[in-house]
């Protein structure tokens, strides 16, 4: 799996080339729920254009150490 963070996702969307990222990742692209929520917040605030992200697998952080690490990033 290729786990994509908010910065990478936002940069491709802002450059209006999200299909390049999709083509690179193929069926291996994924995002955490936290990244997706942050991206959607950017869309609601009109910082990011609405973009179809259905090709990305949603990854849930289930373990407390993973969640704690993510919250520090």
C-alpha positions in Angstrom: 0.0 0.0 0.0 1.1 3.6 -0.7 -0.1 5.7 2.2 -0.7 9.3 1.1 -0.6 12.2 3.5 -2.5 15.4 3.4 0.3 17.4 2.0 0.9 15.1 -1.0 -2.8 14.8 -1.7 -3.4 18.5 -1.4 -0.5 19.4 -3.7 -1.7 17.1 -6.5 -5.2 18.5 -6.2 -4.1 22.1 -6.1 -1.9 21.5 -9.2 -5.1 20.1 -10.8 -3.4 16.8 -11.5 -4.9 14.3 -9.1 -5.1 11.7 -11.9 -1.3 11.6 -11.9 -1.3 10.5 -8.3 -4.0 8.0 -9.0 -2.1 6.6 -12.0 1.1 6.3 -10.0 -0.6 4.6 -7.0 -2.9 2.4 -9.1 -5.0 0.3 -6.7 -2.5 0.7 -3.9 -3.3 4.2 -2.8 -4.6 4.8 0.7 -5.4 7.5 3.2 -6.2 7.4 6.9 -9.5 8.7 8.1 -7.6 11.6 9.7 -6.1 12.7 6.4 -9.4 12.4 4.6 -11.1 14.5 7.3 -8.4 17.2 7.0 -8.7 17.2 3.3 -12.5 17.5 3.5 -12.1 20.4 5.9 -10.0 22.2 3.3 -12.7 21.7 0.7 -15.4 23.1 3.1 -13.2 26.1 3.8 -12.8 26.6 0.0 -9.0 26.1 0.3 -9.1 22.9 -1.8 -11.3 22.1 -4.8 -13.8 19.3 -4.4 -12.2 16.1 -5.8 -13.3 12.5 -6.2 -11.2 10.4 -4.0 -13.2 7.1 -4.2 -10.1 5.4 -5.7 -8.3 5.7 -2.4 -8.5 2.9 0.2 -9.5 4.2 3.7 -7.1 3.0 6.4 -8.2 3.1 10.0 -5.7 3.5 12.7 -6.8 0.9 15.3 -4.0 0.8 17.8 -3.5 3.4 20.4 0.3 3.8 19.7 -0.5 4.5 16.0 -3.2 7.0 16.9 -0.9 8.8 19.4 1.9 8.9 16.8 -0.4 10.4 14.2 -1.7 13.1 16.6 2.0 14.2 17.1 2.6 14.6 13.4 
